[in-house]
Amino acid sequence: MRLHNKDIHINPPQWIIIGFLFLIMIGTVLLLLPSSSAGPTSIGFTDALFTSVSAVCVTGLAVVSTGSDLSLFGQTVVMVLVQLGGLGFMVFGISVAILLGKVTGLKYRQLLQTTTNSLSARGLLRIAMIVLLFALLLEGGSTLVLTWRWHEELGLADAFYYALFHSVAAFNNAGFSLFDQSMEQFVGDPTVNLSLSTLFIVGGLGIMVIADVYKTRNFRFLSLHSKVVLTTSAALLVFGFVALFLLELWNPASNGLSVSERLWAAYFQSATPRSAGFNTVDIGSMLVASQFLIIVLMFIGASSGGTGGGIKTNTFVVLLLAMFNTFRSGNQVHAFKRTIAMETIMRALAVVVSSLAFIIVATLILTVTEGINDVYFLTVLFEVVSAFSTTGLSMGFTDELSTVGKVVIMITMFVGRLGPLALAYALTYQQTVSRASYPKDQVLIG
């Protein structure tokens, strides 16, 4: 690109940022239209911008009720933004270009590689097509199942629309719901619980893991990345389920639930912090210990290349393994009989530290702007982590945000969706390697 006879080099992450900003701008304009509002007037610029950012960043935090305050047109805009923001606009764009028979060069392959967080650009165009078709088939299957489940209550047409909206939101790990209380009325419903959780669990695994499983179909021959993601995801799901079930046994607010409903509630609430955003129980009524556990699970989030957010499961495991290796004085970090490169460990450390730093700053700002004397710290921290991890769960704080608070949460959602490390790289025009070499010295730790 040339501007005023000067070459401007835009790297792939910068193109991703430009694309996301463009989608947010278009979404804001569409949601500002009176036809997007269920009422006689527009929902206003701030709320339209917040909703657009939340949809494109597949978060689900809402300052207006998606089902009550938005019209059918406005809800459709949100659904399309979620689909584009979740699967990645580059996956869609390149897939459409392939279908139309247009040529895609190395630049577009690099963009797709950046979007999917894949380790190699080889075969990405074919993977993009497979993942797109897989996503549409999975969303379509869930739509049929949920239509069958809801058709007696809502009627066939409304049931289909509700099923389609929630299937798209679930696969893309966005917590938008047309029901005012999310999925709380279906706390013990196996069909709703399994349909939605399957979508956001699979969507959160990542494009490369899905493609790897499809190609190999044998755990032994999966890549190290896929093995780490699958085992960690399963372990976190089981841990969260057991911990939340045991903790909520002491919660008086759960006394009205049967044993079966408690089990389904524990399962769903252990899966949804992975960046899904739906809830089948009131998060604000849960025990403080349960809320804090959900914060931890949200911070870890989904997996690289998936539709979810957080620091990612693979990042969490790499640092965990590095910590254990340090304790036992090993000189290499291993997983599944493979050595993890030191560069990967340093990147994981950079992601976690920068994420924690951003969350701390955003939380500090909100505790000041949202009422320094009466705001509850855990409520603010929950909201910030939910926004940063693009989860969309809330303890009821989103509706009370001031204009400044909304801006802070919007920035948090945007940074969380792109990732701190990707954002830092995108804002760096030139990367230079230092040629200086200095003597080694020691710094005391601990």
Secondary structure, DSSP 8 states (H G I E B T S, - for coil): -EETTEE----HHHHHHHHHHHHHHHHHHHHHSGGGBSSSS---HHHHHHHHHHHHTT----SS-TTTTB-HHHHHHHHHHHHHHHH-HHHHHHHHHHHTT----HHHHHHHHHHHT-S--TTHHHHHHHHHHHHHHHHHHHHHHHHHHHHHHH-HHHHHHHHHHHHHHHHTT----SSTTTTGGGTT-HHHHHHHHHHHHHHHH-HHHHHHHHHH--GGGS-HHHHHHHHHHHHHHHHHHHHHHHHHTT-GGGTTS-HHHHHHHHHHHHHGGGTT---SS-GGGS-HHHHHHHHHHHHH-S-TTSS--SS-HHHHHHHHHHHHHHHTT-SSEEETTEEE-HHHHHHHHHHHHHHHHHHHHHHHHHHHHTTTTT--HHHHHHHHHHHHTT----SS-GGG--HHHHHHHHHHHHHHHH-HHHHHHHT-S-----------------
